Amino acid sequence: MEREAGGLAFRDLQGFNMALLGKQYWNFMHNPESLAARVFKARYFPETSFFEATRGGGASYTWSGIWQAKESLKRGYRWVVGDGKSINVGTDAWIRGKSGHYIEEQYVNSVSGLKVCDLFISGTKDWDVTKVYNLFSSSDASCILAIPVPKHQFHDRIIWNHSVNGIYSAKTGYKFWHQQFSTCKQLEISKDWLLQVLTSESYEKLAHIATVLWGIWTTRNLKVWEDKLLTTQMAMQMSVLHVKQWRDSQQLKLVRDNACGRISEVTVATWKPPEEGRLKINVDAHIIAGCHWFSCGLILRNHAGNFIRAQVGKLAGNIPVVKAEAT
């Protein structure tokens, strides 16, 4: 509501709330010995740092809000190299002079677990030029070697990218939130485009789109629930592989008639609904040659073809498809 109408002139209360929670988040990072920081650490992340903390189950409303602010605003800060002992090379934003401040995605797994101090010549605070060029792309390596490293014993520190002095404020956090919100608006446009595609493209292309979306969702879940990071390239490769396996399983197969030596085609059966008032379960199994496991799935529908429930599972064993479906 506008000030003239008696309001506080906040255009976005959610953004303002997130900016204030971000201030608490900033205080936790820079004052870990404060009473509030120690209380939350003891309760929610006793064995890890604040940067690695997860929301966890049964979290309070306050901690859930601070954790959400952490996840939303972490794109707005970067590390400044001091002793290099606190900065994770693959997952932290620390490369000065590069947009985004992260290393290229295809190099993340190869430097897993490395700290920035591991890139120094042993016993010094000078960059190991050969090691840096061996581990990173030439563009990232150039940016890394241009980062000044203090010779005195300074700890690594975090600065806020969206202020002149590098210190977070609710005002700059609110502006940053709105920049992210404008990106969400672009995603709304993408959603409209996707809905249009889903109603106009061929069945095969829809299968590709659905599998890629599944790959994105799976990658997100691996990061959120198992803290496993897959690069964009790895996620796409996984999706392409599943599309190929699906296409292979859907192709018509030629089966030789052992008795007459004739070749016949096995066609894909069409779904037949059950009688009214009854439900029908369809089961399918997927086997990959050479693997000692198989996956199976089932779907439950009513007489009108409406979806009721579905379930998928992965089981150990190397058995024929017919037995797998019976399992």
C-alpha positions, 0 to 999 in steps of 0.5 A: 500500500502506498504511503499516501494511503497509510501504508509502508510502501512495500511493493513486495512483502515477501521480498522485504521479509527475505531481505531481513532474513538475509540480514540474519543470515549475514550475521550468522556468517560473520559472527558465528560465536554470537549466542543466536548463531551458537543456538541454531548451530547446536540445534540444526547443524552441529557437525557441519558449517552454516554453509553446508547446513540443511533445513532438516526435518521438523525445522522451526519456522524461524530456521526454515526462513533463514535457511530459505534466505541462505539458499536464495541469497547465496548467489549474491556473495563471493569469497575473497581468498585469504589462507584458502582453507575455507573455500571449496574449489568446486562448489563455492563462488570465489573466482574474482573477475568472472561472472557467477564466480564459479568454475566451469561445470564440467570441472566440478567433479575432478576437483571435488573436495579440494580447497583453494589452499591446495592450489598453492605451492606447498609451504607458500601462498603462491599459485601453483601455475602448472597445477591450476592449468592442469585442473581448470579451463584456460579461461578459469585458470587465467582468472584464478592466477590473477587473484591476489593472495595476501602474504600475511595470515588472513582468513578467507572472508565473504563479501556481498557483490551488490554493495560498494563496501561488500557488506550486506544490507536489507536494501541491497538484499531487497533489490537482489531479490527483485532481480531474481523475481524478474528471472522468475517472470521469464520462467513464467513465459517459459512455462507458457511456451512449454504448455504450447509445445506440449499441445502441438509437438509430435509424440517422439519429441514430447518423450524427449522433453518429458525425459529432459524435464525428469532429468532436471528434477532428478538432478535437483532432488539429488542435490537437495536430499543427497547433496550430490552435485551433477553438472548440466552436462551430466544431467543431459547425458543421463536424460539422453541415455534414458530417451535412447533406452526408451526408444529401443524398448518401444521399437517393434521387434522381429520374432522368428517363429521356431516352428515354421521359420516365419518372421512376424511383428510383435505390435504394441497392445492398446490399453483396454479399460476395465469394467465400470466400477473396477480398477486396472493395474498395468505393469512394465519392466525394464532390463538392461543387458549385462546389468544385475538389476532391473526396474519395474513400474505400475500404474493404477487407473479406473474405467475412464482411464483416469490416473489413480496411483503409480509406483516405480522400483529398482530390484536386484536380479538378472531375470527375463522380462516376463518374470520381472513384470510378474515380480 
